[in-house]
Amino acid sequence: MIELGYSLSNRFPDPPQTDYRTASVHALRYDLFCGDVYLDAEGAELSTAWGWVPVLDFAWALCDIAEQLDQDPAGSRAARVQTADLDFTQNTELLRFARRFNWVEISATWLPDEPPAVVRHDELRREARDFLQDTLADLFDMHPDLADNPAIWSLQGRFRRI
């Protein structure tokens, strides 16, 4: 089982003049909605405590990675290890993903002594998409104009709930 969550930071608020309706993809991914993310899978907790992680970008990138890990035509029968990294742009830390067969190991470079979290790939995909859609719903409650941003429409359509 995988559990994902986030908290927005009070230390890094969005600029008050932000027009969420026309915000660029770059701004949506890297400049807005900063905070921390939480990932717990089978008791392995891989969370940040930096306060500046772009939460929407994390959710977006996690969905991208779940798809990237599914590129082998053999799918869940693939013995070859497929890897992907989720990098945090403000430092050198990474979340590392390694899929073999239908299992994905997730490790954090900032927690070298922690064992990797291990989840089923289909569960990672489903939970990543749910996390993205739930995060967007929360952000729409805080910033209703965000729901009118064309980049958000594309994102919602690309990563629908499963």
Secondary structure, DSSP 4 states (H G I P E B T S, - for coil): -EEEEEEE-SSSPPPTT--TTT--HHIIIIISSEEEEEEEETTEE----SS-EEHHHHHHHHHHHHHHTT-STTGGG--S-EEEEEE-TTSS-EEEEEEETTEEEEEETT-TTSPPEEEEHHHHHHHHHHHHHHHHHHHHHH-GGGGG-HHHHHHHHHT---
